[in-house]
Amino acid sequence: MIDVLYFAWLRERIGLPREQITTQAATVADLVAELRRREERYAAAFADTSALRVALDQTLADFDAPLAGVREVAFFPPMTGG
């Protein structure tokens, strides 16, 4: 079981701040592909992964990062600072 968190416009498009899912995905990219297949709202939210960042257990990661042993996956848009 993995906790999946959605922030900013992802949360708005999907309609959830977080959910627990059971997955066989090996990487973040596999998880995204699985989520896209769920429903149209997920497909829309994950249509352009270049506009997203991901953190695994609160550490920034790439979409090819493995999910083995991960308890939390967070998806969010790039941060802007100033």
Helices and strands as residue ranges (DSSP letters): E 2-6, H 9-14, E 18-21, H 28-38, H 40-45, G 49-51, E 53-56, E 59-61, E 72-76
